[in-house]
Amino acid sequence: MIDERAYELLCCQLGLANEEKAGLRKQVNELIARLKAIEESNKENSKAMVDTINELSTTVENNRKEMELMRKQLEAKDEVNMMLANEISNLRLQLEDGRKHRFGRTSEQRRLLNNRNIDKSAMEKSEYDGSGKKGDDDNKTDGNGTGSNTSSGNVPAQNCRPSRKKETAPRAAKTRLKVDKVIVHEIEDYYQLPDGARLMKRNGMADVWEYRFIEHVRAHNVEHVYKVARVKLADGTFTNTMEHPLKNLGGIFSPDLLARLLCLKYDFSMPENRQIRLLAREGIHISNTTLNSYIHNGIAKLREFMEDVFKEFVQQAKYLMVDETTEIVGVETPEGKAYRRKYLWAFFAKHVKLVYYHYNNGSRASDVAKTFLEHFMGSISTDGYTVYRMFDGEESKVLHIGCWTHCRRLWVDALPSDRTAMDIIDSIGDLFRNEDLFRTMKLSGEQIKEKRLKLTGPILERIHHKVVMMMHDAKIMANELMRKAANYTINQWKSLRNILKDGSAEISNNLCEGSVK
């Protein structure tokens, strides 16, 4: 009986232990689930913290770059302000000097203040004041060894009177008259001193001045006569001893006269009837028809080789501005003459102010520019046409410079749809303001290159950084016009940045573009 009760007790205890064990197991499972939840939460928090740290690092790096660009920009602004301050200082000095010259003391008063104890008029002996004796005994001394004239050194300073002659204001240097020959007529050539006479002297030398006049020698006409004979050669053919010297001009007048007539007609706007009267005064009598024919024949002959001369001048330049445009051109077709829109190239040599227009069957292909610039070694400014990319290679002898005006137009087109384009437009405006300052200061090409490296370089870095940041912004790149402007800037960046390598080059190709419109 006792054993059964003990057994039941043990069973009850065992059941309670099992229940307690199940409860503990449940608690353990709950703790494990809670730990897993905490671990998942920690992982998410860690990932979020890592992302946040990365974002902060990127932001800090971008801010550092922005601060560096701003620092360079401020240095550039300080440099510009310093140059402007120097310009203002120089202008103030010029203004002050002008005021002193206009409202200050007169030249006579300045001489009185600066030379109170000096009598220049008394120091200069002149026979015009009547103090000297005539004859050969001018320097004869009296018995005491003193001269007949009172020396300026013996006159008290307080009795000396300064000269009353007023100094004239400085004038700009006159342009010298161009003369081919100067004939100097000495006094002995046209005048003989009478007996007992002598030349008046000043400071011990003859007082001589000059009369000048210009003698205009009328142009004279020289006729050249060549004796010409007929020659029979050994092979039985005939020839002349010479061809007519002016066969190509179609007249009897020399190229010098043709050049003169062209200058009178196109430079001085002189009608042909006046030219005929002018030539008649010089003994050249010619009719209106003959003169007109002579001028037009000469122009026709000049045009035959002027194109090659212009082309050679342009190709020998060190800097060219290149552009191409369409023109309506008459072409021959199987149906007859028709008009088609063809391409015309313009090569503008800025430093000689000469434009050469090149037409190659209306083609816009790269071979046209490649052939024309085959032997060219220098810099060219162009727009963003892909043909000019062939000059961007490392082995290219041509420095390709992009046009910032074309780049700016794309950002201006995108401005109405996205105001962030204004940041780039303002920065490009800083480039042109610097160029205007360089032009005002009249700097040389090397000086402009130095200024561009110091002032323009930071602006270019700022533009590039902003455009790159825009290209990483999906919202901005969703705008087609903004995407087009950003892609153009990045794709053309190498050529756009080449303005730092040549100070004589323009940052805009507008001059050439305007020459073909």
ZADRENMI-283910 format. One record per atom (N, C-alpha, C): x, y, z; residue in one letter. Coordinates in steps of 0.2 Angstrom, whole numbers, plus 5000, padded with zeros to 4 digits. Layout:
ZADRENMI-283910
XYZA/...
This chain:
ZADRENMI-283910
500449945000M/500050005000M/500450065000M/500950065004I/501450115004I/501850124998I/501950074995D/502350074988D/501950104983D/501250094983E/500850124978E/500750194979E/500750214985R/500650294986R/501350324984R/501950294986A/502550314984A/502650324976A/502350274973Y/502350274966Y/501950324963Y/501350334966E/500950394963E/501250454964E/501550464970L/501950524972L/502450544967L/502850484966L/503450494961L/503150514954L/502550484952C/502350494946C/502050574945C/501750594951C/501550664951C/502150704950C/502650694954Q/503250734954Q/503550734947Q/503550674944L/503850674937L/503450714932L/502750714933G/502350754928G/502450824929G/502550844936L/502650914937L/503350934934L/503850884935A/504450904932A/504450914924A/504050864921N/503950874914N/503650934912N/503150954915E/502751014914E/503251074915E/503651074920E/504151124921E/504651124916E/504851064914K/505351064908K/505051094902K/504451074900A/504151104894A/504051174894A/503951204900G/503851274901G/504551304900G/505051274903L/505751304902L/505951304894L/505751244891R/505951234884R/505551294880R/504951304882K/504551364878K/504851424879K/505151434886Q/505451504887Q/506151504883Q/506451454883V/507051454879V/506951464871V/506451434869N/506251444862N/506051524860N/505651554865E/505551624865E/506151664865E/506551644870L/507251684870L/507651684863L/507651614861I/507951604854I/507651654849I/507051654848A/506651694843A/506751764844A/506751784851R/506951854852R/507651874850R/508151824852L/508851844850L/508851844842L/508551804838K/508551804831K/508251874829K/507751894832A/507451954830A/507952014831A/508252004837I/508752064839I/509352064834I/509552004832E/510051994827E/509852024820E/509252004818E/509052034812E/508952114812E/508752134818S/508652204818S/509352244818S/509852204822N/510552234822N/510852234815N/510652184811K/510952174804K/510652234800K/510052244801E/509652304797E/509952364799E/510052374806N/510352434808N/511052444806N/511452394806S/512152394804S/512152414796S/511752384792K/511752404785K/511552474784K/511052494788A/510852564788A/511352614790A/511752594795M/512252634797M/512852634792M/512952584789V/513452584784V/513352624778V/512652614776D/512452664771D/512452734772D/512252744779T/512352814781T/513052844781T/513452804784I/514152824784I/514452834777I/514252784772N/514452794765N/514252854762N/513552874764E/513252934761E/513652994764E/513752994771L/514153044774L/514853054771L/515152994770S/515853004767S/515853034760S/515353014756T/515253044749T/515053114750T/514653134754T/514453204755T/515053244757T/515453214762V/516053254764V/516553264759V/516653204755E/517053214749E/516853264744E/516253264743N/515953314738N/516053384741N/515853394747N/515953454750N/516653484750N/517153434751R/517853454751R/518053474744R/517753434739K/517953464732K/517653524730K/516953534733E/516653604732E/517053654735E/517253644741M/517653694745M/518353704741M/518653654739E/519253664735E/519153704729E/518553694725L/518453734719L/518253804721L/517853814727M/517753884729M/518353914731M/518853884734R/519453914736R/519853944730R/519853894725K/520153914719K/519853974715K/519153964716Q/518754024713Q/518854084716Q/518854084723L/519054144727L/519754174725L/520254134724E/520854154722E/520854184715E/520454154711A/520454184704A/520054254705A/519554254709K/519154324710K/519654374713K/520054354718D/520554394720D/521054424715D/521254374711E/521754404706E/521354454701E/520754434699V/520354484695V/520254554698V/520054544705N/520054604709N/520654644709N/521254614710M/521854644710M/522054684704M/521854644698M/522054674691M/521554734690M/520954734693L/520454784692L/520654844696L/520954834702A/521154884707A/521754914704A/522254884701N/522754914697N/522554954692N/522054934688E/521754974682E/521455034685E/521055034691I/520755094694I/521355134696I/521855114699S/522355154702S/522755194696S/522855154691N/523155194685N/522755244682N/522055234682L/521555284679L/521555344684L/521555324690R/521555384695R/522155424694R/522755394694L/523355434693L/523355474686L/523055444681Q/523055484675Q/522555544676Q/521955524679L/521555584680L/521855634685L/522155614690E/522555664694E/523055704690E/523455674686D/523955704682D/523555754677D/523055734674G/522655784670G/522355844674G/522155834680R/521855884684R/522455934685R/523055904687K/523655954689K/523855994683K/523855954677H/524055994671H/523556044669H/522956034671R/522456084669R/522356134674R/522256114680F/522156164685F/522656184690F/523256154689G/523856164693G/524156234692G/524756244695R/525156304693R/525356304686R/525456364683T/525756364676T/526456344676T/526656334670S/527356314669S/527856374671S/527656434670E/528056484673E/528156484680E/527556474684Q/527556474691Q/527956414694Q/527956364690R/528356304693R/529056324692R/529256354687R/529956374686R/530156424691R/529756464693L/529956514698L/530056474705L/529656424706L/529756394712L/530356344712L/530456314707N/531056264706N/531756304705N/531756354702N/532356394700N/532356464702N/532256474709R/532156544711R/532856584710R/533456554711N/534056584711N/534456584705N/534156554700I/534456544693I/534156594688I/534556624685D/534356674679D/534656644673D/534256604669K/534456574663K/534556624658K/534156674658S/534156724652S/534856764653S/535056774659A/535756804660A/536356764658A/536256694659M/536756644657M/536856634650M/536356654646E/536456644639E/536656714635E/537156714633K/537356774629K/537056774622K/536756824620S/536456834614S/536656904611S/536756904605E/536956964602E/536257004600E/535756974601Y/535057014599Y/534857064605Y/535157054611D/534957104616D/535357164616D/535857164611G/536257234611G/536857234616G/536957184620S/537457194625S/538157174622S/538257144617G/538857124614G/539157174609G/539757184609K/540057234604K/540157204597K/540057244592K/540157214585K/540957224584K/541157174579G/541857174577G/542157114580G/542857124579D/543257064581D/543457074589D/543357124592D/543557134599D/542957124604D/542557074602D/541957064607D/542257034613D/542757004613N/542956974620N/543557014623N/543657074620K/544257114623K/544057134630K/544557134634T/544557144641T/544757214642T/544557254648D/544757314649D/545457314653D/545657364656G/546357364660G/546257324666G/545757314669N/545657274675N/545657204674N/545557184667G/545557114666G/544857084665G/544357134666T/543657114666T/543357124659T/542957084657G/542657094650G/542157154650G/542057174644S/541557234643S/540857214645S/540657154645N/539957134646N/539957114654N/539457124657T/539457104664T/539257034664T/539656984668S/539456914668S/538956904673S/538556854671S/537956834675S/538256814682S/538856794683G/539056774690G/539156834694G/539256894691N/539356954695N/538756994697N/538156964694V/537556994696V/537256964702V/536957004707P/536656974712P/536056934710P/535956884714A/535356834713A/534756874713A/534656924718Q/534056954719Q/533857004714Q/534357024710N/534257064704N/534057034698N/534156964698C/534056924692C/533256914691C/533056924685R/532356914683R/532256854679R/531856804681P/531756744677P/531456754670P/531556714665S/531256724659S/530456724659S/530156764655R/529456764655R/529156724650R/529556684646K/529356644641K/528956584644K/528356574642K/527856524644K/527956464640K/528056404644E/528156344641E/527456314638E/527556284632T/526956264629T/526756194631T/526156174631A/525956104633A/526156054629A/526355994631P/526555944627P/526055924622P/526255904616R/525755884611R/525955814608R/525555784605A/525655714602A/526155724597A/526555674596A/527055674591A/526655664584A/526955714579K/526655714573K/526855654568K/526455634564T/526655584559T/527155614554T/527755584554R/528255614549R/527955604542R/528155654538L/527955654531L/528455604527L/528155564523K/528555514519K/528755544513K/529455554513V/529755584507V/530255534504V/530355534497D/530855484494D/531555514494D/531555584495K/532255614494K/532255674498K/532755694502V/532855754505V/533455794502V/533355854500I/533955894498I/534055954503I/534655954505V/534856004510V/535256054507V/535056124507H/535356174504H/535756214509H/536356214509E/536756244514E/536756324512E/536956364517I/536956434516I/537456454511I/538056424511E/538556434506E/538356424499E/537856374498D/537656354491D/537256414488D/536856454491Y/536456504488Y/536556574491Y/537056584495Y/537156654498Y/537956664499Y/538156724497Q/538856744499Q/538856804503Q/539256804508L/539256854513L/539556924510L/539256974511P/539557044508P/540257054512P/540657094509D/541257114513D/541057154520D/541457124525G/541357154531G/540757124535G/540357084532A/539757054536A/539956994539A/539556974544R/539656904547R/538956874549R/538956814550L/538356784553L/538256794560L/537656804562M/537456814569M/537556754573M/537756754579K/537956694583K/537556694589K/537456634591R/537056624598R/537456564601R/537756584607N/538156534611N/538756514607N/539056554604G/539656544600G/539556514593G/538956494591M/538856464585M/538456504581M/538456494574A/538056534570A/537256514571A/536856564572D/536156554573D/535856534566D/535656474566V/535356454559V/534756414561V/534256434557W/533656394557W/533456364550W/532856334549E/532756304543E/532056324540E/532056324533Y/531356334530Y/531256264526Y/530756244527R/530556174523R/529956184519R/529956154513F/529356144509F/529456084505F/528856054503I/528855994499I/528756004492I/529155974488E/529055984481E/528755914478E/528155924475H/527855864472H/528055854465H/528455804464V/528655784457V/528155744453V/527855774448R/527355744444R/527555674441R/527155624441A/527255564439A/527455564431A/527955534429H/528155544422H/528055474419H/527955474412N/527755414409N/528355394404N/528555324405V/529155304401V/528855244397V/528955254390E/528755204385E/529355154384E/529255094384H/529755044383H/529555014376H/530055014372V/529954984365V/530454934364V/530154874363Y/530554814362Y/530554794354Y/531154784351K/531154764344K/531054684344K/530654664340V/530454594340V/530554574333V/530754514332A/530854484325A/530654414325A/530454384319R/530254324318R/530854274317R/530854214320V/531354164320V/531154104318V/531554074313K/531454004310K/531853954314K/531653914317L/531953864321L/532253804317L/532753764319A/533053714315A/532553664313A/531953654317D/531453604315D/530953624310D/531053684308G/530653714303G/530053754306G/529953754313T/529453794316T/529653864317T/529153914318F/529253984318F/529154004325F/529454054328T/529354084334T/529554164334T/529354194339N/529554264340N/530154274345N/530554324344T/531054334349T/530754344356T/530154364357M/529854374364M/529054384363M/528754364368E/528054384368E/527954454371E/527254474370H/527154544372H/527254544380H/527554584383P/527654584390P/527054594394P/526554624392L/525854634395L/525354594392L/525454534389K/524954494386K/524454474390K/524654454396N/524054434401N/523654484403N/523854554403L/523454604405L/522954634400L/523154614394G/522754634388G/522754704387G/523254744388G/523354814386G/524054834386G/524154894385I/524854924385I/525154954391I/524754954396F/524954994402F/525154944407F/525654964411S/526054924416S/525554894422S/525754844426P/525454824431P/525354884437P/525854924437D/525854974442D/525255024441D/525155034434L/524555084433L/523955044434L/523854984433L/523254944435L/523154944442L/523654934446A/523554934453A/523355004456A/523655054452R/523355124454R/522655134452R/522455114446L/521755124444L/521255084449L/521455024451L/521054984455L/520955024462L/521555044465C/521555084471C/521055144471C/521155184465L/520655244464L/519955224464L/519855164461K/519155144460K/518855114466K/519155074469Y/518855034475Y/519055054482Y/519655094482D/519855114489D/519655184490D/519655234484F/519455304485F/518855314481F/518455264479S/517855274476S/517855324470S/518355324466M/518355374461M/518055344454M/517555374452P/517255354445P/517755354440P/517555314434E/518055304429E/518155374425E/517555414425N/517655474421N/518155524424N/518155524431R/518655564434R/519355534434R/519455464433Q/520055434432Q/520355454425Q/519955464420I/520155474414I/520355554414I/520055594417R/520255664417R/520955674421R/521055634426L/521655634430L/522255604426L/522155554422L/522655524418L/522755574412L/522255604410A/522355654404A/522855714406A/522855734413R/523255784415R/523955764415R/524055694416E/524755664416E/524955644409E/524555664404G/524755644397G/524555574395G/524155544399I/523855474396I/523155484394I/523055484388H/522355494385H/522055424383H/521555414386I/521155344386I/520455354386I/520055314382S/519355324382S/519055284387S/518455294389N/518055264394N/517955184393N/517855174386T/517755104385T/518455064386T/518955094384T/519655064384T/519855054392T/519755104396L/519855104403L/519455044406L/518855044405N/518354994408N/518554924406N/518754914399S/518954844397S/519654834401S/520154874401Y/520754864404Y/520654844412Y/520254884415I/520154864422I/519854794423I/519354774419H/518954714420H/519454654418H/519854664412N/520254614410N/520854604416N/521054654419G/521554654424G/521254614430G/520654624432I/520254594437I/520254524436I/520054504430A/519954434428A/520554394428A/521154424426K/521854394427K/522054384434K/521854434438L/522054434445L/521654374449L/521054364447R/520654314450R/520854244449R/521254234443E/521554174441E/522054144447E/522354194449F/522854164454F/522754194461F/522254234462M/522154264469M/521954214474M/521554164471E/521254104475E/521854064478E/522354054474D/522954014477D/523354054482D/523354124481V/523754164485V/523354164492V/522654174492F/522254174498F/522354114502F/522254054498K/522353994501K/523053984505K/523554004501E/524253994504E/524254034511E/524054094511F/524054144516F/523654104522F/523054084521V/522654054526V/523053984529V/523253944525Q/523653884527Q/524253894530Q/524553954529Q/525153964533Q/525053994540Q/524454014542A/524254044548A/524353994554A/524454014560K/524553974566K/523953964569K/523453994568Y/522753984571Y/522254004566Y/521753954565L/521153954561L/520553944565L/520053974562M/519353964565M/518953934559M/518653874560V/518353834554V/517653824556V/517253834550D/516553814551D/516253794544D/515753764544E/515353744537E/514653764538E/514353774532T/513653794532T/513353774525T/512753784524T/512453764518T/512253824514T/512353814507E/512153874503E/511753844497E/511353884494I/511053864488I/511453874482I/511653814478V/512153814473V/511853784467V/512053814461G/511753794455G/512153734452G/511853684451V/512253614449V/511953594442V/512353554438E/512053524432E/511753454434E/511153444431T/510853384432T/510653354425T/510453294425P/510253264418P/509653304415P/509253334420E/508653374417E/508853444416E/509453464417G/509653534416G/509953564422G/510053634422K/510253664428K/509753664434K/509953654440A/509553654446A/509953684451A/509553694457Y/509853724463Y/509753674468Y/510353664472R/510353614477R/510653644483R/510453624489R/510753644495R/511453604496R/512053644496K/512653614497K/513053644502K/513553614504Y/513953634510Y/514553674507Y/514653734511L/515253774510L/515653784516L/516353774515W/516753784521W/517053854522W/517253874528A/517553934529A/518153924533A/518753954531F/519353944535F/519554024537F/519454044543F/519554114545F/520254114548F/520754154545A/521354174548A/521254234552A/521154234559K/520954294563K/521554344563K/522154324563H/522654374564H/522854414558H/522654384552V/522754424546V/522054444543V/521554434546K/520854454545K/520654434538K/520754364536L/520654344529L/520254274530L/519754274526V/519254214526V/519354184519V/519454114519Y/519554074513Y/518954034513Y/518554034508Y/517953994507Y/518053934502Y/517953874504H/518153814501H/517553774499H/517453764493Y/516953724490Y/517153654487Y/516953604489N/517153534486N/516553494485N/516253514479N/515653474477N/515153474482N/515153524486G/514553524491G/514653474497G/515253444498S/515353394502S/515453414509S/515253384514R/515353394521R/515753344525R/516053294521A/516453244523A/517053264527A/517353214531S/517953234534S/518553244529S/518553214523D/519153214519D/519253294516D/518653334517V/518753404514V/519253434519V/519053434526A/519453464531A/520153434531A/520153374531K/520853334531K/521353354526K/521053354520T/521453374514T/521653454514T/521253494516F/521453564516F/521953574522F/521853544528L/522353554533L/522853504534L/523053474528E/523553414528E/524253434530E/524453494529H/525053514531H/525053574536H/524453584539F/524353634544F/524653614551F/524953654554M/525253644561M/525053704565M/524553704569G/524353754573G/523753734577G/523353784578S/522753774582S/522153794578S/521553754579I/520953774575I/520353774580I/519953824579S/519353824583S/518753804579S/518353754582T/517753734578T/517153724583T/516553704580D/516053684584D/516053614585D/515453574587G/515553514590G/515453454584G/515453474578Y/515353424572Y/515853374573Y/515653304572T/516053254574T/516653244569T/516653274563V/517153274559V/517853294562V/517753344566Y/518353374569Y/518653334575Y/518353274576R/518653234582R/519253204579R/519353204573M/520053164570M/520653204572M/520553274575F/521153314577F/521253304584F/520853264588D/520853254595D/521353194597D/521653164592G/522153114594G/522753134597G/523153094600E/523753114603E/524353124598E/524253094592E/524853104587E/524653164582E/524053194583S/523853254579S/524353314580S/524453344574K/524853404574K/524453464575K/523853454575V/523353514576V/523053514583V/523053574586L/522753584593L/521953604591L/521553554593H/520853564592H/520553604598H/520253654597I/519953694602I/519153704601I/518753684606G/518053684606G/517753754606G/517153764605C/516753824605C/516353834611C/516453874616W/516053884622W/515353914620W/515353954615T/514653984613T/514153924611T/514453874607H/513953824605H/513753784612H/514253774616C/514053734622C/513553774626C/513653844627R/513153884631R/512453884628R/512453884621R/511753884618R/511353824620R/511653764621L/511253704623L/511053714630L/511453744634W/511153754641W/510653804642W/510653854637V/510153904637V/509453874634V/509553824630D/508953794627D/508653754633D/509053724637A/508753684643A/508553724649A/508653784649L/508553824655L/507753834656L/507353844651P/506653844653P/506353784656P/506653724655S/506353664658S/506753644664S/507253674666D/507653654672D/508153714674D/507953744679R/508353804681R/509053794684R/509253724685T/509853714687T/510353724681T/510153734675A/510553744670A/510953814671A/510553864675M/510853924676M/511553924679M/511653874683D/512353864686D/512853864681D/512753824676I/513253814671I/513353874666I/512753914665I/512753974661I/513154024664I/513054034671D/513354084675D/514154074674D/514354014675S/515053994675S/515354004668S/514953994663I/515254004656I/515254084655I/514854114658G/514854194658G/515454214661G/515754184667D/516354204670D/516954194665D/516954144661L/517454134656L/517454194651L/516854214648F/516854274644F/517054334647F/516854344653R/517054404657R/517854414658R/518154354659N/518854354659N/519154374653N/518854344647E/519154364640E/519054434639E/518554464641D/518454534640D/518954574644D/519154554650L/519654584654L/520254584650L/520454524648F/521154514644F/521154564638F/520554564635R/520554604629R/520654684631R/520354704636T/520454774638T/521154784640T/521454734643M/522154744646M/522654744640M/522454724634K/522854714628K/523454674629K/523354614632L/523854564633L/524054524627L/524654504627S/524954464622S/524654394623S/524754344618G/524554274618G/524854244624G/525454254625E/525754214631E/525554244637E/525454304638Q/525154334644Q/524454304645Q/524054304640I/523354274641I/523354204643I/523854164640K/523954094642K/524054094650K/524454134652E/524654134659E/524054154663E/523654204661K/523054224665K/522554164665K/522454134659R/521954084658R/522154024663R/522754004664L/522953954668L/522753964675L/522854034677K/522754054684K/521954074685K/521654104681L/520954124682L/520454074679L/520554054673T/520054014669T/520053944671T/520653914673G/520653844675G/520253824681G/520153864686P/519753844691P/518953844689P/518853894685I/518153894682I/517953834678I/518453814674L/518353754670L/518253694675L/518653684680E/518553634685E/517853634688E/517653694690R/516953694693R/516453674688R/516453694682I/515953674677I/515953594676I/516553564675H/516653494674H/516353454680H/516453484686H/516253444692H/515453454693H/515153514691K/514453514691K/514153474686K/514353474680V/514053434675V/514153354677V/514653334679V/514753264681V/514253244687V/514153294692M/513653284697M/512953284694M/512753324689M/512153324686M/511953254682M/512553224679M/512453164675M/512253104680M/512453114686H/512353054691H/511653064694H/511253124693D/510653134695D/510153114690D/509753054692A/509253024687A/508653074685A/508553114690K/507953164689K/508153214684K/508753244684I/509053294679I/509053264673I/509353204672M/509453164666M/508853144663M/508253144666A/507653124663A/507453184658A/507753244659N/507553294655N/507953294649N/507653284643E/508053274637E/508553334635E/508353394636L/508753454634L/509353454639L/509253444645M/509753444650M/510253384648M/510053324647R/510453264645R/510853284639R/510553314634K/510853334628K/511453384629K/511353434633A/511853484635A/512453454639A/512253414644A/512753384648A/513153334644A/512853294639N/513253244635N/513753284630N/513453344628Y/513853384623Y/514553414627Y/514353434633T/514953464637T/515453414639T/515253354641I/515753294643I/516053274636I/515753264631N/516053234625N/516553284622N/516353344622Q/516853394620Q/517353424625Q/517353394630W/517753424636W/518453434634W/518753384631K/519453394629K/519653454625K/519253464620S/519353514615S/519153584619S/518653584623L/518353644627L/518953664631L/519253614634R/519753634639R/520453654636R/520553644630N/521153664626N/521253734626N/520753774628I/520853854628I/521453864632I/521653824637L/522153834642L/522853834638L/522853794632K/523553784629K/523753834624K/523253874622D/523453924617D/523153994619D/523554044621G/523254104622G/523054154617G/523254134611S/523054174605S/522354154602S/522154094604A/521454064602A/520854094605A/520354104602E/519754124604E/519354064608E/518954084613I/518554034616I/517854024613I/517754064608S/517054064604S/517254064596S/516854024593N/516954024585N/516454064582N/516254114585N/515654164582N/515954204576N/516554224576L/516854264571L/516854224564L/517054164564C/517054124558C/516254104556C/515854094561E/515154074560E/514854134557E/514954194559G/514654254556G/514954274549G/515554244547S/515754264541S/515454214535S/515054164537V/514754124532V/513954134532V/513754184536K/513054194536K/512854264533K/
